[in-house]
Amino acid sequence: MTETNDDRHPPAADLRLPTVLAALADPVRLVTVRVLAAVGESPCTQLHHAAELQISRSTFSHHQRILREAGILRERINGARRILSVRREDLDACFPGLMDAILNTPDAFLAAP
């Protein structure tokens, strides 16, 4: 597992399944993680565009914070840009198969009935 020195990101040993699942239960956050995993590391603005989200930047920042605090995303600062990535290695080590299920589930099963 990859540990981080940044106190804004929980250490992998502190990740908890209920927190991760709660963060992923929101459709915007689920789409964000799926798109970010597909495109790889991405600046926030490009991710917002790639995910085709119809929400404000401040709302998108709120969702990013929840995902980061849950241990799903890693954020690094590069000048004035925030670069996001999925903490796939940490998540796979803590919750084997979870990310595969999230990323490989067909879109038809993600929509509300």
C-alpha positions as CSV (number, residue, x, y, z in Angstrom):
1,M,0.0,0.0,0.0
2,T,1.1,3.5,-0.7
3,E,1.2,5.8,2.2
4,T,1.1,9.6,1.9
5,N,2.7,12.3,4.0
6,D,-0.1,14.7,3.3
7,D,-2.6,14.9,6.2
8,R,-5.4,15.7,3.8
9,H,-5.4,12.1,2.6
10,P,-6.1,9.3,5.1
11,P,-3.4,6.7,5.3
12,A,-4.3,3.4,3.6
13,A,-4.5,1.7,7.1
14,D,-7.3,4.1,8.0
15,L,-9.5,3.4,5.0
16,R,-12.9,1.9,6.0
17,L,-15.4,0.2,3.7
18,P,-18.5,2.0,5.0
19,T,-16.8,5.4,4.4
20,V,-15.7,4.4,0.9
21,L,-19.1,2.9,0.0
22,A,-20.9,6.0,1.3
23,A,-18.7,8.3,-0.8
24,L,-19.4,6.2,-3.9
25,A,-23.1,6.0,-3.3
26,D,-23.6,9.5,-4.8
27,P,-24.0,9.3,-8.7
28,V,-21.8,12.3,-9.3
29,R,-19.0,10.8,-7.3
30,L,-19.4,7.4,-8.8
31,V,-19.1,8.9,-12.3
32,T,-16.2,11.0,-11.3
33,V,-14.2,7.9,-10.0
34,R,-15.1,5.8,-13.1
35,V,-14.1,8.6,-15.5
36,L,-10.9,9.4,-13.6
37,A,-9.9,5.7,-13.5
38,A,-10.4,5.5,-17.3
39,V,-8.5,8.7,-18.2
40,G,-5.8,8.4,-15.5
41,E,-4.4,11.3,-13.6
42,S,-6.2,14.5,-14.5
43,P,-6.5,18.1,-13.7
44,C,-9.8,19.0,-12.0
45,T,-11.1,21.1,-14.8
46,Q,-10.4,18.5,-17.4
47,L,-12.0,15.8,-15.3
48,H,-15.1,18.0,-14.8
49,H,-15.4,18.3,-18.5
50,A,-14.6,14.6,-19.3
51,A,-17.2,13.4,-16.8
52,E,-19.8,15.7,-18.6
53,L,-21.1,16.8,-15.2
54,Q,-23.8,19.5,-15.2
55,I,-22.8,20.9,-11.8
56,S,-20.9,24.0,-10.7
57,R,-17.2,24.0,-10.0
58,S,-17.8,24.6,-6.3
59,T,-20.2,21.6,-6.1
60,F,-17.6,19.5,-8.0
61,S,-15.0,20.6,-5.5
62,H,-17.2,19.5,-2.7
63,H,-17.6,16.0,-4.3
64,Q,-13.8,15.8,-4.7
65,R,-13.3,16.6,-1.1
66,I,-15.6,13.8,0.0
67,L,-13.8,11.4,-2.3
68,R,-10.4,12.5,-1.0
69,E,-11.4,12.3,2.6
70,A,-12.8,8.8,2.1
71,G,-9.4,7.8,0.6
72,I,-10.6,7.2,-2.9
73,L,-8.8,10.1,-4.6
74,R,-5.4,11.6,-4.3
75,E,-4.9,15.2,-5.0
76,R,-1.6,16.9,-5.7
77,I,-1.0,20.5,-6.4
78,N,1.0,21.5,-9.5
79,G,1.2,25.3,-9.6
80,A,-2.4,26.6,-9.6
81,R,-3.8,23.2,-10.8
82,R,-5.1,20.4,-8.7
83,I,-4.2,17.0,-10.2
84,L,-6.4,14.1,-9.3
85,S,-5.9,10.3,-9.4
86,V,-7.6,7.3,-8.0
87,R,-5.8,5.6,-5.1
88,R,-6.3,2.2,-6.9
89,E,-3.3,0.4,-5.3
90,D,-4.5,1.4,-1.8
91,L,-8.1,0.5,-2.5
92,D,-7.2,-2.8,-4.1
93,A,-5.1,-3.7,-1.1
94,C,-7.7,-2.8,1.5
95,F,-10.8,-4.0,-0.5
96,P,-9.9,-6.7,-3.0
97,G,-12.2,-6.7,-6.0
98,L,-14.1,-3.5,-5.0
99,M,-12.6,-1.3,-7.7
100,D,-12.9,-3.9,-10.4
101,A,-16.6,-4.2,-9.6
102,I,-17.1,-0.4,-9.6
103,L,-15.2,0.1,-12.8
104,N,-16.5,-3.0,-14.7
105,T,-20.2,-2.7,-13.8
106,P,-22.2,-1.9,-17.0
107,D,-23.7,1.5,-17.0
108,A,-27.2,0.1,-17.2
109,F,-26.8,-1.2,-13.6
110,L,-25.7,2.2,-12.3
111,A,-28.8,4.1,-13.1
112,A,-31.6,4.4,-10.6
113,P,-34.6,2.1,-11.4
